[in-house]
Amino acid sequence: MVPSNITVRKLESPTEGHVDEAVQIFCKLMPEDPLSIALTGGDVRHLPYLIRAMVSAVAFMCGEIYAAFNENGVMVGFQGWVPPGDVLFSTEEQRALLADFMSRVSEKARSYVPGMMAVEFPKVIDELSGIENSELNMFWCNFNFVAAEYQQQGISTAMSQLAYQKAELNGWTMGLATTNVHNIAIYHHLGFELQGYRGMLSPFIDWPVWIFVKRSQIKATQ
């Protein structure tokens, strides 16, 4: 159970302010993560521009944001989920959000990032999960982050429970990925099953990924 001063809820009407807070949480936690380094072409100063594009697409166009706030209304954790039938950056409108980020990174990064995000990584998810077009056919978690000073307080569990309730109601399989080996135990605790590991290559730094799935207890009606 989360502390009494923490409120966890779905953002029914997310704002640019919410996006700002989510970007700050992510970028404070992930500057040394190998995936952050790979996707920014080795220059993590560009990371906020990528994450802003991703969070904005989920919040305003294709998904749902679940967030935790402290007693002062400050966001201390967030999750971003995209339901079956949609995929992050699958439309021109969503991809347009990447323009600022792509204009800042190196030519080598501009060659690497689109193919990795749209082709190579989805292929790995399919292969390890055994689900064809897995991102399209799962309730996919693109973000699950809690500010460092608020970790180990049940916040991730509480946010995940909101997402699980939505998935269970609709009979959806849930899926996510992590690049941090320490998160394996956390996702097991949340009821996800490890599907496999893959070492990913990039021109900048190689990065690991573990894929997890949590299947609904009821059959999908759609």
Stockholm file with secondary structure:
# STOCKHOLM 1.0

chainA/1-222         MVPSNITVRKLESPTEGHVDEAVQIFCKLMPEDPLSIALTGGDVRHLPYLIRAMVSAVAFMCGEIYAAFNENGVMVGFQGWVPPGDVLFSTEEQRALLADFMSRVSEKARSYVPGMMAVEFPKVIDELSGIENSELNMFWCNFNFVAAEYQQQGISTAMSQLAYQKAELNGWTMGLATTNVHNIAIYHHLGFELQGYRGMLSPFIDWPVWIFVKRSQIKATQ
#=GR chainA/1-222 SS CCCTTCEEEECSSCCHHHHHHHHHHHHHHCTTCHHHHHHTTTCGGGHHHHHHHHHHHIIIIICEEEEEECTTSCEEEEEEEECTTCCTTCSHHHHGGGHHHHHHSCHHHHHHHHHIIIIIHHHHHHHHHTCTTHHHHSEEEEEEEECGGGTTSSHHHHHHHHHHHHHHHHTCCEEEEESCTTHHHHHHHTTCEEEEEEEECCSSCCEEEEEEEECCSSCCCC
#=GC SS_cons         CCCTTCEEEECSSCCHHHHHHHHHHHHHHCTTCHHHHHHTTTCGGGHHHHHHHHHHHIIIIICEEEEEECTTSCEEEEEEEECTTCCTTCSHHHHGGGHHHHHHSCHHHHHHHHHIIIIIHHHHHHHHHTCTTHHHHSEEEEEEEECGGGTTSSHHHHHHHHHHHHHHHHTCCEEEEESCTTHHHHHHHTTCEEEEEEEECCSSCCEEEEEEEECCSSCCCC
//
